[in-house]
Amino acid sequence: MEATRPACPRPWSEIAASVPGLRPEAAWRRVCFGVVCGTHTWGHITMTTHRIGIVFNGATGELAGRQHLPALMAMRDEGGLPLADGSRLIPDVVLVGRDSAKLEATAASTRFLRRTTDLDTALASTSETIFFEAASSGRRTSGMLRAIAAGKHVDCEKPCAGSVADALQLQEAANPAGVKSGTVQ
């Protein structure tokens, strides 16, 4: 997950000028971290970033647009989630949905540009280690089971299952697969 690329080649003054109205450091974070460069130097600050790939299913839904994607955008735009060692964790999201036109609009508004209508293709990628399920309630269990089978850690909007039997099936699949699972509360 750790990015080991050289310092961002764009000088901070150029980056600051490209986003009017923001402090230079905030502009630098917004521009550089939108592409997850790796190690960056701004003035005297050098920052190491760690990319975390997330397959986000149900990306065009109301809940995703109102709650989850704005939180991920803010994390990315502020330079990532600070870690104890001083580095930052940057979300790198693949948007997944059933309607390509809606995905296109969501990608444009979030600047998470990777998108697909093919969940299996997204799950097959070894670059993404987390699967977030925000699809309609009746589709969540099957999506999570597919993600677990693909070796992804899973997190889900509530409810994660339509029945106790389905919830137990998820637990029984996740435990032996060695993946972590959770539900948003």
C-alpha positions as CSV (number, residue, x, y, z in Angstrom):
1,M,0.0,0.0,0.0
2,E,2.8,2.4,0.6
3,A,3.6,4.7,-2.3
4,T,7.3,5.1,-3.0
5,R,7.2,7.6,-5.8
6,P,9.5,10.7,-6.0
7,A,8.4,14.1,-4.7
8,C,5.6,15.7,-6.7
9,P,7.2,17.5,-9.7
10,R,4.9,20.5,-9.6
11,P,6.3,23.5,-7.6
12,W,3.9,24.5,-4.7
13,S,3.6,28.0,-6.1
14,E,2.2,26.7,-9.4
15,I,-0.2,24.4,-7.5
16,A,-1.4,27.3,-5.2
17,A,-2.1,29.5,-8.3
18,S,-4.2,26.7,-9.9
19,V,-6.8,26.7,-7.1
20,P,-7.6,30.4,-6.4
21,G,-9.0,31.3,-3.0
22,L,-7.3,28.5,-1.0
23,R,-4.3,28.7,1.2
24,P,-1.2,27.4,-0.7
25,E,-1.0,24.2,1.5
26,A,-4.7,23.4,1.0
27,A,-4.4,24.0,-2.7
28,W,-1.4,21.7,-2.8
29,R,-3.3,19.0,-1.0
30,R,-6.3,19.3,-3.2
31,V,-4.3,19.2,-6.5
32,C,-1.6,16.7,-5.6
33,F,-3.7,14.3,-3.6
34,G,-6.4,14.2,-6.2
35,V,-3.9,11.9,-8.1
36,V,-2.3,10.2,-5.1
37,C,1.3,11.0,-5.9
38,G,3.2,9.4,-3.0
39,T,5.8,11.5,-1.2
40,H,5.3,15.2,-1.5
41,T,7.3,18.2,-0.6
42,W,5.6,21.5,0.1
43,G,7.9,24.2,1.4
44,H,9.9,22.4,4.2
45,I,7.2,19.7,4.7
46,T,7.7,16.2,3.3
47,M,4.8,13.8,3.6
48,T,4.5,10.1,2.9
49,T,1.2,8.8,1.8
50,H,-0.3,5.4,1.8
51,R,-2.9,4.6,-0.9
52,I,-5.9,2.4,0.1
53,G,-7.9,1.1,-2.7
54,I,-11.7,0.9,-2.1
55,V,-14.3,-0.7,-4.4
56,F,-17.4,1.4,-3.6
57,N,-20.6,-0.4,-4.8
58,G,-23.8,1.5,-5.0
59,A,-21.9,4.7,-5.7
60,T,-24.8,6.4,-7.5
61,G,-27.3,6.0,-4.7
62,E,-28.7,8.8,-2.6
63,L,-27.0,7.6,0.6
64,A,-23.6,7.4,-1.1
65,G,-23.9,10.9,-2.5
66,R,-25.2,12.4,0.6
67,Q,-23.0,10.8,3.2
68,H,-20.2,8.3,2.3
69,L,-18.6,9.8,-0.9
70,P,-18.5,13.4,0.6
71,A,-16.6,12.0,3.6
72,L,-14.1,10.2,1.3
73,M,-13.7,13.3,-0.8
74,A,-13.0,15.4,2.3
75,M,-10.4,12.9,3.5
76,R,-8.7,12.9,0.1
77,D,-8.9,16.7,-0.4
78,E,-7.5,17.4,3.1
79,G,-4.4,15.3,2.3
80,G,-5.6,12.1,3.8
81,L,-6.2,10.6,7.2
82,P,-3.3,11.4,9.5
83,L,-1.6,8.3,10.9
84,A,0.5,7.9,14.1
85,D,3.8,8.0,12.2
86,G,3.0,11.3,10.5
87,S,2.1,9.8,7.2
88,R,-1.3,9.9,5.7
89,L,-3.8,7.4,4.3
90,I,-5.4,8.4,1.0
91,P,-8.6,6.8,-0.3
92,D,-8.4,5.7,-3.9
93,V,-11.9,4.8,-4.9
94,V,-13.4,2.8,-7.7
95,L,-17.0,3.7,-8.2
96,V,-19.3,0.8,-9.1
97,G,-23.0,1.2,-10.1
98,R,-25.5,-0.2,-12.5
99,D,-26.1,3.0,-14.6
100,S,-23.1,4.2,-16.6
101,A,-24.6,7.7,-17.1
102,K,-25.1,8.2,-13.4
103,L,-21.6,6.8,-12.7
104,E,-20.2,9.4,-15.2
105,A,-21.9,12.2,-13.3
106,T,-20.8,10.9,-9.9
107,A,-17.2,10.6,-11.1
108,A,-17.3,14.1,-12.4
109,S,-18.7,15.5,-9.1
110,T,-16.4,13.5,-6.8
111,R,-13.2,13.5,-8.9
112,F,-13.0,9.7,-8.2
113,L,-12.5,9.0,-11.8
114,R,-12.2,5.2,-11.9
115,R,-15.6,3.7,-12.4
116,T,-17.3,0.6,-13.8
117,T,-20.7,-1.1,-14.1
118,D,-19.0,-4.5,-13.7
119,L,-18.6,-5.4,-10.1
120,D,-16.7,-8.6,-10.9
121,T,-14.0,-6.7,-12.7
122,A,-13.6,-4.3,-9.8
123,L,-13.4,-7.1,-7.3
124,A,-10.8,-8.9,-9.5
125,S,-8.3,-6.0,-9.1
126,T,-5.6,-6.7,-6.6
127,S,-5.0,-3.0,-6.1
128,E,-8.2,-2.6,-4.0
129,T,-8.3,-4.3,-0.6
130,I,-11.6,-2.9,0.7
131,F,-15.1,-3.3,-0.5
132,F,-17.8,-0.9,0.7
133,E,-21.4,-1.9,0.0
134,A,-24.0,0.9,-0.3
135,A,-26.2,-0.8,-2.9
136,S,-29.9,-1.2,-2.2
137,S,-30.7,-3.3,0.9
138,G,-31.8,-6.3,-1.0
139,R,-28.6,-6.6,-3.0
140,R,-26.1,-6.1,-0.2
141,T,-25.6,-9.7,1.0
142,S,-24.8,-11.0,-2.5
143,G,-22.3,-8.2,-3.2
144,M,-20.6,-8.7,0.1
145,L,-20.3,-12.5,-0.4
146,R,-18.7,-11.8,-3.8
147,A,-16.3,-9.4,-2.3
148,I,-15.4,-11.8,0.5
149,A,-14.8,-14.6,-2.1
150,A,-12.4,-12.1,-3.9
151,G,-10.5,-11.6,-0.6
152,K,-11.6,-8.1,0.1
153,H,-12.2,-6.7,3.6
154,V,-15.8,-5.6,3.6
155,D,-17.8,-2.7,5.2
156,C,-21.5,-2.2,4.6
157,E,-24.2,0.3,5.0
158,K,-26.9,-1.0,7.4
159,P,-28.6,-3.4,7.2
160,C,-25.9,-5.8,5.9
161,A,-28.4,-8.6,5.5
162,G,-32.2,-9.1,5.2
163,S,-32.3,-11.9,7.7
164,V,-30.4,-13.5,10.5
165,A,-29.6,-16.4,8.2
166,D,-28.0,-14.1,5.7
167,A,-26.0,-12.3,8.3
168,L,-24.7,-15.6,9.7
169,Q,-23.8,-16.6,6.1
170,L,-21.7,-13.4,5.8
171,Q,-19.9,-14.2,9.1
172,E,-19.3,-17.8,8.1
173,A,-17.8,-16.7,4.8
174,A,-15.7,-13.8,6.3
175,N,-14.1,-15.7,9.2
176,P,-12.3,-18.5,7.3
177,A,-11.4,-16.1,4.5
178,G,-9.4,-14.0,7.0
179,V,-11.1,-10.8,6.0
180,K,-12.4,-8.1,8.3
181,S,-16.1,-7.2,8.1
182,G,-18.2,-4.4,9.5
183,T,-21.4,-2.4,9.2
184,V,-21.8,1.4,9.3
185,Q,-23.7,2.5,12.4
